[in-house]
Every structure is written in structure tokens, then in C-alpha cells.
């Protein structure tokens, strides 16, 4: 095997050309991934859904504190909110 300088130059040129062509795509994908990551898991738009999420978080904290009465009250509140007609 001999060292082929022309092949090395061609490989370097091909990599450079590929990076120039692909760089806008990589930047766009990075921006889209950053925007997706910033959105978070849930983005509720309904205030009732936000309230229910808050109540479920409180119920989970009460469950961890072994406060069964508080968890029952949270469950009842969620049931009432789900049963009530939307305005």
C-alpha cells in the first residue's frame, strides 16, 4: 500500500462539501429539537385541565405523606370537576 495524496485530498474535499451542504439541515434540526425540548411534557390550554393537574400533584404529595383523607378529598374533587358540565 502506498500513500495516495490525491485520494486524501478528494476525501477531505468530499467531507468539506458534505458538511457545507448538511450544515443548514443540522442547524435547523438543532433549533427544532431545542424548541421541542422547551415545550415540556404537557402544555395544557384548558384552565380546568391545569387545575386537575395541580390537584393530582397535591394528591400525590398527600399519598407520599400517607394522608389518606387528603387523597380521598382530592379524588372527590376530581370526580366533581369531571362530572360538572362545561360552560
N, C-alpha and C positions, 0 to 999 in steps of 0.2 A: 504494500500500500504506500502510495506516495501522497505527499501533501499537495492538495489541489487548491491553489489560492482563488482561482476563478469560481470554483464551487462554493467556497466560503463567502465570497463577495455576493454571489447570487442568493445564497441562503439568508445572509444579512439583509439584502435588499428586499427579499420577499417578506421577511419578518417585519421590516420597517413599513413596507407598503400595506401589509395586513393590519398593522397597528394604526396606521393613519386612517384606513377605511373603517375599522371597527371602533375606534375611539369615541365617535359620537354615539354609537349604539351603547357602549359601555357606560358613558356618562348619563344617557337617558335612562338606562336601566337602574343605575345607582340612584338617580333622583326619584324614580318611581318607587323603588324599594324603600327609600327614606320616607316618602310620603305615606306609603302603606304602613310602615312601622309607627309613624307618628299618629296615625288614626287610632290605634289601640284595638282592643278586642271588641268592645261594644261602644257604639255611638248612638245611644237612644235619642230619638227625636220627640217621642211622646212623653210628656211630663209624668203621666201615670206609670209608664214603664220605669222611669227614673226613680219614682217613689217606691215602686215594688222592689227594685234592685236594692235600694237603701234598706228597706225593711228586711230583705233576705240577708243582707250583710249583718244587720243588727241581730237577727235570729241566729246566725251562725256564731257570732260572738257570745250570745247568751248560751248557746248549746255547748260551746267550749268551756264556759264558766259553770256548766251543769245547772243552769237556771231553767228548769222545765216549764215553770209558769210563764216566764217571759217568752219562751219559744212558742208555747201554745197561743199566747196573745198575738204574736206576730203571724202565726198561721191563720188565726181567725181574721185578722186584719187583711191579709192577702185574699182570703176567701170572700170577704165583703167587697173588696175592690174588684175582684174578678166577676162577682155576681151583679154588681151595680151596672145599670145601662150607661152607655157612653152618651155624653151630651153633645 
